[in-house]
Amino acid sequence: MRSANTLDDSQAPVPPVGATPDAAGTPPSGAEAAAAPLRIAIVTETFPPEINGVAHTLHQMVQSMLGRGHRVHLVRPRQHKADQGSLEPREGLVEQLTPGLPLPGYKGLHLGLPAGRDIRAAWRRERPDVLYLATEGPLGHSALSAARALGIPVISGFHTNFHSYSRYYGIGFLEPLIGAYLRRFHRRTHCTLVPTTALRDDLHERGFGTCRVLARGVDTTLFSPTRRDPELRREWGLDEDDIAVIYVGRLAAEKNLQLAVDAFRAMQQHQPRARFVLVGDGPEAQRLRREHPDLILVGVRTGEPLARHYASGDVFLFPSTSDTFGNVVLEAMASGLVVVSYDYAAARENLGHGESGILAPFDEPEHFVQAAEGLMQAPETIPPMGRRARAAAESVDWKCEHDRLEALFQEYAREDAP
């Protein structure tokens, strides 16, 4: 045990088969939660400084629960040999680091290896009241087994559509097997949290058992149209009246980036001076630079520089069909951009088609391209639509969602051990 609150590597009741969500499929409000502090364990394979939506969501969760007076035991793989923990030491926090293997093509990400013995020993020393499980990999599987053996209630999060990723890497034939594994995994937990009602209904129909909705929030102070930067736009070769098209996220096959490029090319037919700025990094970066030298690839940006890149754009392309939510959609909306997306996930939950964004029928590429192209044929609609997107984002609040999460933790912590 390190003094800096970091640990070295050194049967819960399950909802009945076919259990249905409650009427709203959502946790109770924070006002319904008991006031007693909890010991909350969180197991994940990704966490800052790694940059992705899951890491960001879990960081928000950890900080919020600590700020509410709860104790948090965070379990994650080491990100590099010198990794001694990514969080500042504070009262109530323990960060346990476990072995992991680098994921090919995912710089900085590690696959957590089984660590059941170490996890079980730590939880015997200080038993969590509830476990939040954010990974279905070997680390998550070993943590689930440990929790069930110790009678710890388990809530899982469905953060990634791993089963659909397979089609982008030439192993689509494995999709049914991966889906079956995920279904069995989540059925062994008390409930599975999902970010949208559509995903809740989909997983329930596929036999995942009890699923409840916990949405996402956005920092509307950080992500704001007030951060628009004329100098940055000039660096991109744009005047004030020119259109900047933005993408933020991993540059990877599962993000469907070629569709974004195709959409931008169609947009250019009507606005030749438009520029496409891609923020992020990943295995597709080299190909994009080689095949499309006019695209502006700026690499990874975080914090205020990221917010300036968002706000200095006009249109945001979100071509993914594999994300469970898409935090970047909320960040773009808060920044005053018009989002073009398929009609699913964050876009479906938060945008009004033709009012605060543009929605294309799901997984119909030609309609996505047409939707993006249509904006260029009526560029005068972009500023007012962006203002309405900002207004919609202002109603999305992390605090409200964490109130609901806290209430749910309190609810399941009261479950009897087997």
C-alpha positions in Angstrom: 0.0 0.0 0.0 1.5 3.3 -1.1 0.9 6.4 1.1 -0.3 8.2 -2.0 -3.5 6.0 -1.9 -2.3 3.7 -4.7 -2.2 -0.1 -4.4 0.4 -2.1 -6.2 -0.2 -5.4 -8.1 0.9 -7.6 -5.4 -22.8 -14.5 -4.6 -24.6 -11.2 -5.3 -28.3 -11.6 -6.2 -28.9 -11.4 -9.9 -32.1 -9.9 -11.4 -34.5 -12.7 -12.7 -34.3 -13.7 -16.3 -36.5 -11.5 -18.4 -36.7 -8.8 -15.8 -38.0 -5.5 -17.2 -36.9 -1.9 -16.6 -39.0 0.3 -14.3 -41.6 2.5 -15.8 -39.0 5.2 -16.8 -36.1 2.8 -17.0 -34.1 5.3 -14.9 -32.7 5.6 -11.4 -34.6 7.5 -8.7 -33.8 11.1 -8.1 -30.9 12.2 -5.8 -33.4 13.4 -3.2 -34.5 9.8 -2.7 -31.0 8.5 -1.9 -29.9 7.9 1.6 -27.3 10.2 3.1 -24.9 7.7 4.4 -21.5 7.7 2.7 -20.7 4.6 0.5 -17.7 2.6 -0.3 -17.8 2.5 -4.1 -15.5 0.3 -6.2 -15.1 1.2 -9.9 -13.3 -1.2 -12.3 -12.3 0.1 -15.7 -9.7 -0.5 -18.5 -9.5 3.2 -19.4 -9.1 6.4 -17.4 -7.4 9.8 -17.9 -4.9 10.8 -19.1 -6.2 8.4 -21.8 -8.4 10.4 -24.1 -11.8 8.9 -25.0 -15.4 9.2 -24.0 -15.4 6.3 -21.5 -12.4 7.7 -19.7 -14.0 11.1 -19.5 -17.3 9.7 -18.2 -15.6 7.7 -15.5 -13.4 10.6 -14.4 -16.5 12.7 -14.0 -18.1 9.9 -12.0 -15.1 9.4 -9.7 -14.7 13.1 -9.0 -18.4 13.6 -8.3 -18.7 10.7 -5.9 -15.6 11.8 -4.0 -17.0 15.3 -3.8 -20.2 13.9 -2.3 -18.2 12.3 0.6 -18.2 8.7 -0.7 -15.1 6.5 -0.7 -13.9 5.3 -4.1 -11.7 2.3 -4.9 -10.6 2.7 -8.5 -9.1 -0.4 -10.2 -7.5 -0.1 -13.6 -4.5 -1.4 -15.6 -1.2 0.3 -15.5 -0.9 2.6 -18.5 2.9 2.4 -18.6 5.8 1.0 -16.5 6.2 4.2 -14.5 2.5 4.6 -13.8 2.0 5.4 -10.1 -1.6 6.6 -10.4 -3.3 9.3 -12.4 -5.3 11.0 -9.6 -4.1 13.4 -7.0 -4.1 11.8 -3.6 -7.2 12.7 -1.6 -9.2 11.5 1.3 -11.4 8.6 0.5 -9.6 7.5 -2.7 -7.7 4.3 -3.4 -6.3 3.7 -6.9 -5.3 0.0 -7.5 -3.1 -0.6 -10.5 -3.2 -4.1 -12.2 -1.2 -5.7 -15.0 -2.3 -5.0 -18.6 -1.2 -5.6 -22.2 -1.0 -2.8 -24.8 -3.8 -2.9 -27.4 -2.5 -2.8 -31.0 -3.7 0.3 -32.8 -4.9 1.9 -29.6 -2.0 4.0 -28.4 -1.9 4.2 -24.6 -4.8 1.8 -24.1 -4.2 -1.5 -22.2 -6.2 -4.7 -22.0 -6.6 -5.4 -18.3 -5.4 -8.9 -17.3 -7.3 -11.0 -14.7 -6.5 -9.8 -11.2 -9.1 -11.6 -9.1 -6.7 -12.6 -6.3 -5.4 -9.0 -5.8 -8.9 -7.5 -6.1 -10.4 -10.0 -3.7 -7.7 -9.4 -1.1 -8.2 -5.6 -1.3 -12.0 -6.0 -1.0 -11.6 -8.3 2.0 -9.6 -5.5 3.7 -12.3 -2.9 2.9 -15.5 -4.4 1.5 -17.2 -2.1 -1.1 -20.9 -1.5 -0.6 -21.4 -1.6 -4.4 -19.3 -2.2 -7.5 -19.5 -0.3 -10.8 -18.1 -2.4 -13.6 -17.1 -0.5 -16.7 -15.3 -3.3 -18.6 -16.3 -6.7 -19.8 -12.7 -7.8 -20.5 -10.6 -10.3 -18.5 -10.1 -7.7 -15.7 -13.8 -7.0 -15.5 -14.6 -10.7 -15.6 -12.3 -11.4 -12.7 -13.7 -8.5 -10.7 -17.3 -9.7 -11.3 -16.3 -13.2 -10.0 -14.7 -11.6 -6.9 -17.7 -9.4 -6.2 -20.1 -12.3 -6.5 -18.0 -14.5 -4.2 -17.9 -11.7 -1.6 -21.6 -10.8 -1.9 -21.0 -7.3 -3.3 -23.8 -5.9 -5.4 -22.7 -5.2 -9.0 -23.9 -2.5 -11.4 -22.4 -2.7 -14.9 -22.0 0.0 -17.6 -22.5 -0.7 -21.3 -20.0 1.8 -22.6 -18.7 0.2 -25.8 -20.4 -1.7 -28.7 -17.5 -4.2 -28.9 -19.6 -6.7 -30.9 -20.1 -4.1 -33.7 -16.4 -3.2 -33.7 -15.6 -6.6 -35.1 -17.0 -5.8 -38.6 -14.5 -2.9 -39.0 -11.5 -5.2 -38.4 -12.3 -8.1 -40.7 -13.7 -10.4 -38.0 -17.4 -9.7 -38.4 -18.0 -13.4 -38.2 -17.3 -13.1 -34.4 -20.0 -10.6 -33.8 -22.6 -13.2 -32.7 -20.1 -14.8 -30.3 -19.1 -11.5 -28.8 -22.7 -10.4 -28.4 -23.5 -13.7 -26.6 -20.6 -13.2 -24.2 -21.6 -9.6 -23.4 -25.2 -10.8 -22.8 -24.1 -13.5 -20.3 -21.7 -11.0 -18.6 -24.3 -8.3 -18.0 -27.0 -10.8 -16.9 -24.8 -11.7 -14.0 -25.0 -8.1 -12.6 -27.8 -6.5 -10.8 -28.5 -4.0 -13.6 -26.7 -2.5 -16.6 -26.5 1.3 -17.1 -26.9 2.6 -20.6 -26.8 6.3 -21.8 -30.0 6.3 -24.0 -33.5 4.9 -23.9 -33.0 3.4 -27.4 -30.0 1.4 -26.2 -31.9 0.3 -23.1 -34.7 -1.0 -25.2 -32.3 -2.7 -27.6 -30.3 -4.5 -24.9 -33.5 -5.6 -23.1 -34.9 -7.1 -26.3 -31.6 -9.0 -26.8 -31.9 -10.5 -23.3 -29.5 -8.4 -21.3 -31.8 -8.3 -18.3 -32.4 -5.2 -16.3 -31.1 -2.0 -18.0 -31.5 1.5 -16.7 -30.8 4.8 -18.3 -28.1 7.1 -17.0 -27.4 9.9 -19.5 -24.3 12.1 -19.9 -23.6 15.7 -19.2 -21.5 18.5 -20.7 -19.4 21.4 -19.3 -21.1 24.4 -20.9 -18.7 26.8 -19.4 -15.7 25.1 -21.0 -17.4 24.3 -24.3 -18.9 27.6 -25.4 -19.3 29.8 -28.5 -17.5 32.5 -26.7 -14.2 30.6 -27.3 -14.4 31.1 -31.1 -11.0 32.2 -32.2 -10.6 34.2 -35.4 -6.8 33.7 -35.4 -7.2 30.0 -35.3 -9.6 30.1 -38.2 -7.0 32.2 -40.2 -4.5 29.4 -39.5 -6.9 27.1 -41.2 -7.1 29.5 -44.2 -10.6 30.7 -43.4 -12.2 34.1 -43.3 -15.1 34.8 -41.0 -17.8 33.9 -43.6 -16.1 30.7 -44.6 -17.2 27.4 -43.2 -15.1 25.1 -40.9 -16.2 21.5 -40.7 -15.0 19.8 -37.5 -14.5 16.2 -36.4 -13.3 15.3 -32.9 -12.5 11.8 -31.9 -10.3 8.8 -32.5 -9.1 8.4 -36.1 -10.0 4.8 -36.3 -11.9 2.4 -38.6 -14.8 2.0 -36.3 -15.5 5.7 -36.3 -16.6 5.5 -40.0 -14.3 8.3 -41.0 -14.4 7.7 -44.8 -18.1 8.7 -44.7 -17.1 12.0 -43.0 -14.6 12.6 -45.8 -17.2 11.7 -48.5 -19.7 14.1 -46.8 -17.1 16.9 -46.7 -16.3 16.4 -50.4 -20.0 16.8 -51.2 -20.1 20.0 -49.1 -17.1 21.4 -50.9 -19.0 21.3 -54.2 -21.1 24.1 -52.9 -18.6 25.8 -50.6 -15.1 25.4 -52.2 -13.4 27.4 -49.5 -14.7 25.2 -46.7 -12.0 23.3 -44.7 -12.3 20.0 -42.8 -10.4 20.0 -39.4 -10.0 16.7 -37.6 -9.0 16.7 -34.0 -7.7 13.5 -32.6 -5.2 10.7 -33.4 -5.3 7.0 -34.2 -4.4 4.4 -36.8 -6.2 6.1 -39.6 -4.2 9.3 -39.3 -1.4 8.3 -41.7 -3.8 7.2 -44.4 -5.9 10.3 -44.2 -2.8 12.5 -44.5 -1.6 10.5 -47.5 -4.8 10.3 -49.4 -6.3 13.7 -48.4 -3.4 16.2 -48.0 -5.9 19.1 -47.9 -7.5 18.0 -44.7 -6.3 19.7 -41.5 -5.2 17.1 -38.9 -4.2 18.8 -35.7 -3.7 15.9 -33.4 -5.1 15.5 -29.9 -6.4 18.6 -28.1 -7.8 18.8 -24.6 -9.2 21.4 -22.2 -9.3 25.0 -23.4 -7.4 24.3 -26.7 -10.0 21.6 -27.6 -12.8 24.0 -26.7 -11.3 26.7 -29.0 -11.2 24.2 -31.9 -14.8 23.3 -31.4 -16.0 26.9 -31.1 -14.0 28.0 -34.2 -16.0 25.6 -36.3 -19.4 25.8 -37.9 -20.5 22.2 -38.7 -19.7 19.0 -36.8 -19.7 15.6 -38.5 -20.5 12.6 -36.4 -20.5 9.6 -38.8 -20.2 6.8 -36.3 -22.6 3.9 -36.1 -20.7 2.1 -33.3 -20.7 4.6 -30.4 -23.1 3.9 -27.5 -23.5 7.7 -26.9 -21.0 10.2 -28.3 -20.0 12.8 -25.7 -18.5 14.8 -28.6 -22.0 15.5 -29.9 -22.9 17.4 -26.6 -19.6 19.2 -26.7 -20.2 20.4 -30.3 -23.7 21.5 -29.4 -22.5 23.4 -26.4 -19.9 25.1 -28.7 -22.7 26.3 -31.0 -22.0 23.9 -33.9 -24.6 22.3 -36.2 -24.2 18.6 -35.8 -24.8 16.2 -38.7 -25.3 12.7 -37.3 -27.2 9.5 -37.8 -30.5 9.5 -35.9 -29.3 7.5 -32.9 -27.4 7.8 -29.5 -26.6 11.3 -28.2 -27.9 13.0 -31.4 -31.3 11.4 -31.2 -31.6 12.1 -27.5 -30.6 15.8 -27.7 -31.2 17.2 -31.2 -34.3 18.3 -33.1 -33.9 17.6 -36.8 -33.9 20.8 -38.8 -34.0 22.9 -35.6 -30.8 22.3 -33.7 -29.1 19.7 -35.9 -29.4 17.4 -38.9 -30.3 13.7 -38.4 -29.9 11.1 -41.2 -31.6 7.7 -41.1 -29.4 5.3 -39.3 -26.6 3.6 -41.3 -27.7 5.0 -44.6 -24.5 6.7 -45.9 -26.1 8.4 -48.9 -28.6 10.2 -46.7 -25.8 11.3 -44.3 -23.9 12.8 -47.3 -27.1 14.5 -48.5 -27.8 15.9 -45.1 -24.3 17.5 -44.9 -24.5 18.8 -48.4 -27.9 20.4 -47.8 -26.4 22.7 -45.1 -24.0 24.0 -47.7 -26.9 24.8 -50.0 -28.5 26.9 -47.3 -25.5 28.3 -45.3 -27.7 31.0 -43.8 -29.4 28.4 -41.7 -26.2 27.4 -39.9 -25.8 30.3 -37.3 -29.4 30.2 -36.0 -29.3 26.4 -35.9 -26.1 26.5 -33.9 -27.6 28.9 -31.4 -30.5 26.5 -30.9 -28.0 23.7 -30.4 -26.3 25.7 -27.7 -29.6 26.4 -26.0 -30.4 22.6 -26.0 -27.0 21.7 -24.5 -27.5 24.2 -21.6 -30.2 21.9 -20.3 -27.8 18.9 -20.1 -26.2 18.7 -16.7 -23.6 16.4 -15.2 -24.9 17.2 -11.6 -28.4 15.9 -12.4 -27.1 12.6 -13.8 -24.7 12.1 -10.8 -27.6 12.8 -8.4 -29.4 9.9 -10.1 -26.2 7.7 -10.1 -25.7 8.3 -6.4 -29.3 7.4 -5.7 -28.9 4.2 -7.7 -25.7 3.3 -5.8 -27.6 3.8 -2.6 -30.5 1.6 -3.8 -28.3 -1.3 -4.8 -26.0 -1.1 -1.8 -29.1 -2.0 0.3 -29.5 -5.3 -1.5 -29.0 -8.4 0.7 -25.9 -10.5 0.1 -26.6 -14.1 -0.9 
